[in-house]
Amino acid sequence: MNDLEQKIDELVKLIRLQNTLQKDVLDIEDAVLFTGYKKSTLYKKCHVGELAYYKPSGKKIFFKKQDLQDFIFQYRIKSNKEIRDEVNNEPKY
């Protein structure tokens, strides 16, 4: 792939991502763009019940963008500064 084709491909991806960010309901392709997960990972997380999804027609699945955000941000790891601040603010006996 030459440089021009590569740049066009990148622009197409950016346009698709921009369109995806404006939607509230995403199909699997949009969810892949939005989360950065592989399609197989999203299907697996749906299958084992880790990720909420909708299947209105019995085949194609959809996600609410908010459900994907909630999933991504559910396990926040505190920074070292936050941990130090918590330790320093604990009552001393």
C-alpha positions as CSV (number, residue, x, y, z in Angstrom):
1,M,0.0,0.0,0.0
2,N,1.5,3.3,-1.0
3,D,1.6,6.4,1.2
4,L,-1.4,8.1,-0.5
5,E,-3.6,4.9,0.0
6,Q,-2.5,4.7,3.6
7,K,-3.4,8.3,4.3
8,I,-6.8,7.8,2.6
9,D,-7.4,4.7,4.7
10,E,-6.6,6.7,7.8
11,L,-9.0,9.5,6.8
12,V,-11.8,7.0,6.2
13,K,-11.2,5.5,9.6
14,L,-11.3,8.9,11.2
15,I,-14.6,9.8,9.4
16,R,-16.1,6.5,10.5
17,L,-15.0,7.1,14.1
18,Q,-16.4,10.7,14.0
19,N,-19.8,9.3,12.8
20,T,-19.7,6.6,15.5
21,L,-19.1,9.1,18.2
22,Q,-22.3,10.9,17.2
23,K,-24.5,7.8,17.6
24,D,-26.1,6.5,20.8
25,V,-26.7,3.0,19.5
26,L,-23.8,1.1,17.9
27,D,-23.6,-2.1,15.9
28,I,-20.7,-4.5,16.3
29,E,-18.5,-2.6,13.8
30,D,-19.1,0.7,15.5
31,A,-18.4,-0.9,18.9
32,V,-15.1,-2.2,17.6
33,L,-14.1,1.3,16.5
34,F,-15.4,2.9,19.7
35,T,-13.8,0.6,22.2
36,G,-10.7,-0.6,20.3
37,Y,-11.6,-4.2,21.2
38,K,-11.5,-6.9,18.5
39,K,-14.9,-8.1,17.3
40,S,-14.2,-11.6,18.7
41,T,-13.5,-10.1,22.2
42,L,-16.8,-8.2,22.2
43,Y,-18.7,-11.3,21.1
44,K,-17.1,-13.3,23.9
45,K,-17.8,-10.6,26.5
46,C,-21.5,-10.7,25.4
47,H,-21.6,-14.5,25.5
48,V,-20.3,-14.8,29.0
49,G,-22.5,-12.0,30.3
50,E,-19.9,-9.4,30.9
51,L,-21.3,-6.9,28.5
52,A,-24.9,-5.8,27.9
53,Y,-26.2,-5.9,24.4
54,Y,-29.5,-5.9,22.4
55,K,-30.5,-8.4,19.8
56,P,-33.9,-7.3,18.4
57,S,-33.9,-9.4,15.2
58,G,-32.3,-12.5,16.7
59,K,-29.1,-12.1,14.7
60,K,-27.4,-8.7,14.6
61,I,-26.4,-7.2,18.0
62,F,-26.4,-3.6,19.1
63,F,-24.9,-1.7,22.1
64,K,-25.8,1.5,23.8
65,K,-22.8,3.7,23.8
66,Q,-23.3,4.4,27.5
67,D,-23.2,0.6,28.3
68,L,-19.9,0.3,26.5
69,Q,-18.5,3.3,28.4
70,D,-19.7,1.9,31.7
71,F,-18.0,-1.4,30.9
72,I,-14.7,0.2,29.9
73,F,-14.6,2.4,33.0
74,Q,-15.9,0.0,35.6
75,Y,-12.5,-1.0,37.0
76,R,-10.6,2.2,37.7
77,I,-7.1,1.8,39.0
78,K,-6.0,4.6,41.4
79,S,-2.9,6.6,40.7
80,N,0.0,6.5,43.2
81,K,-0.8,10.0,44.1
82,E,-4.4,9.1,45.0
83,I,-3.2,6.2,47.1
84,R,-0.7,8.4,48.9
85,D,-3.4,11.1,49.5
86,E,-5.7,8.5,51.0
87,V,-3.0,7.2,53.3
88,N,-2.1,10.7,54.4
89,N,-5.7,11.6,55.1
90,E,-6.5,8.5,57.2
91,P,-7.2,9.3,60.9
92,K,-4.3,8.6,63.2
93,Y,-5.0,6.8,66.4
